[in-house]
Amino acid sequence: MKSLTIGVLALQGCVLPHKFHIEGHGACFKEVRAKEDLDGIDGLILPGGESSSMLKLIREFSLEEDLKAAFARMPVWGVCAGAILLAKQVESPRQWSFALCDITIERNAYGRQLDSFNATIDNYPVAFIRAPIIRSVGQDVETHALFKEHPVWVKSDTVMITTFHPELYQERPSSFHLEFIQLIHQFYKR
């Protein structure tokens, strides 16, 4: 079986920490900054960062249509701000998104930067940094983990969403990255 290559959208946000986890699970890491970087990748991560800044840069670099085409041919994982970009509906304030996952998400719902915190999800340490809250999930969305009664890790067909950052802890490759790699393998077995 060929080694997978996982791209991480590298316009803004928390990009490089994903490399440790991707390579730790035997896949190749690739930064995606332009249309041609989407070639040769098997899955794509939209990282945490600032969703409105990411959207501005996606449009500035004319990547909107190229990303839509990529989402149609490979699995995608939205982490924190990336989750906002993939949600069907975004609130507080409303903002445009790719609407790939049938969830309603509220931006910065836990508060400001000073209100950020660490937690353990699925026996792995994670960080909630100005994190969004998933307020509702559609019928075809599976909830894999809750935190304070809110979904924080969901999957829908070829889309995985986490409202937290698992990539910041570098002691061992995260189970969330492994789950995304397994999602990619399942997709290509179809």
C-alpha positions in Angstrom: 0.0 0.0 0.0 1.4 3.4 -0.9 2.1 5.9 1.8 -0.6 8.5 2.2 0.2 12.2 1.8 -1.9 14.6 4.0 -2.0 18.2 3.1 -2.5 21.0 5.7 -3.9 24.3 4.4 -1.0 26.6 5.3 -2.4 30.1 4.7 -2.8 31.0 8.3 -3.1 29.2 11.7 -1.6 26.2 13.4 0.0 24.2 10.6 3.4 22.7 11.5 2.4 20.9 14.7 0.4 18.5 12.5 3.6 17.3 10.9 4.7 15.3 14.0 1.4 13.5 14.2 1.0 12.8 10.4 4.6 11.5 10.1 4.3 9.6 13.4 1.5 7.5 11.9 3.5 6.8 8.7 2.0 9.3 6.3 3.7 12.2 4.5 3.0 15.8 5.4 2.6 18.6 2.8 1.8 22.3 3.2 -0.9 23.5 0.9 -0.5 27.2 -0.1 -1.6 27.1 -3.8 -3.8 25.2 -6.2 -0.9 23.0 -7.4 -0.2 21.9 -3.8 -3.5 20.1 -3.8 -2.2 17.7 -6.4 -0.9 14.4 -5.0 -2.5 14.6 -1.6 -4.9 12.0 -0.2 -6.6 14.1 2.5 -6.7 17.7 3.7 -6.6 19.3 7.1 -8.0 22.8 7.6 -6.2 23.9 10.7 -7.1 26.0 13.7 -6.4 29.7 13.5 -8.8 32.5 12.7 -11.6 31.5 10.4 -12.4 34.9 9.0 -8.7 35.5 8.2 -8.5 32.1 6.5 -11.5 32.9 4.4 -10.0 36.2 3.4 -6.8 34.5 2.3 -8.6 31.7 0.5 -10.4 34.3 -1.5 -7.3 36.5 -2.0 -5.4 33.5 -3.4 -8.4 32.4 -5.5 -8.5 28.9 -3.8 -12.2 28.7 -3.1 -13.2 26.7 -6.2 -10.0 24.6 -6.0 -10.8 23.7 -2.4 -14.4 22.8 -3.2 -13.1 20.5 -6.0 -10.6 18.9 -3.5 -13.3 18.3 -0.9 -15.3 16.4 -3.6 -12.4 14.0 -4.2 -10.8 13.4 -0.7 -11.6 13.4 3.0 -11.1 16.7 4.9 -10.7 17.4 8.6 -11.6 20.8 10.1 -9.8 21.6 13.4 -11.3 24.5 15.4 -11.3 27.4 12.8 -11.2 24.7 10.1 -14.4 23.3 11.7 -16.1 26.7 11.3 -15.1 26.7 7.6 -16.7 23.3 7.0 -19.9 23.8 9.1 -23.3 24.1 7.3 -24.2 27.1 9.5 -22.0 29.5 11.4 -23.3 31.8 14.1 -21.9 34.7 16.3 -21.4 36.3 13.9 -22.7 34.6 10.8 -20.1 34.0 8.2 -19.8 32.2 4.9 -18.5 28.6 5.0 -18.0 25.6 2.6 -21.1 24.0 4.3 -19.7 20.4 4.0 -20.8 19.1 7.4 -24.4 19.4 8.6 -23.7 21.1 11.9 -24.5 24.5 13.4 -21.4 26.0 15.0 -21.0 29.1 17.2 -17.7 30.9 16.9 -15.5 31.6 20.0 -18.3 30.3 22.2 -16.2 29.5 25.2 -15.0 33.2 25.4 -11.9 35.1 24.6 -8.2 34.0 24.3 -7.9 34.2 28.1 -10.7 31.7 28.5 -8.9 29.0 26.5 -8.3 25.8 28.4 -6.9 22.2 28.2 -8.9 19.1 28.5 -8.7 15.3 27.8 -10.8 13.9 25.0 -10.7 10.2 24.1 -7.8 9.8 26.6 -5.7 12.4 24.8 -4.7 15.9 26.0 -6.2 18.7 23.8 -6.5 22.5 23.8 -9.6 24.5 23.3 -8.4 27.9 22.1 -11.2 30.4 21.5 -13.0 27.3 20.5 -16.3 27.1 18.8 -19.2 25.1 20.1 -21.3 22.8 17.9 -24.9 23.7 18.7 -26.6 21.1 16.6 -25.8 18.1 14.4 -27.7 16.8 11.4 -29.0 13.2 11.0 -26.1 12.0 9.0 -23.5 13.3 11.5 -22.0 10.9 14.0 -20.9 12.4 17.4 -17.7 10.7 18.6 -17.0 12.8 21.7 -18.8 15.3 24.0 -17.4 18.0 26.3 -19.8 19.7 28.8 -22.7 18.1 26.9 -21.6 19.6 23.5 -20.3 17.6 20.5 -16.6 18.3 20.1 -15.6 15.6 17.6 -18.0 14.6 14.8 -17.8 12.8 11.5 -20.0 12.8 8.4 -19.1 10.6 5.5 -15.7 12.1 4.3 -15.6 15.0 6.8 -14.1 15.0 10.3 -14.5 17.9 12.7 -12.8 18.7 16.0 -13.5 21.9 17.9 -10.3 21.4 19.8 -6.6 21.2 18.9 -5.0 17.7 19.4 -1.9 18.7 17.4 -0.4 20.8 20.1 0.6 17.9 22.3 3.7 16.2 20.9 4.4 13.4 23.3 2.9 10.8 21.0 1.0 10.9 17.7 -2.6 11.6 18.3 -5.5 9.2 18.0 -7.4 11.9 16.1 -4.8 12.0 13.3 -4.9 8.2 13.2 -8.7 8.3 12.9 -8.3 10.7 10.0 -5.8 8.5 8.3 -8.2 5.5 8.7 -11.0 7.7 7.2 -8.8 8.3 4.2 -8.0 4.6 3.8 -11.7 3.8 4.0 -12.5 6.4 1.4 -10.1 5.0 -1.1 -11.3 1.4 -0.6 -14.8 2.3 -1.9 
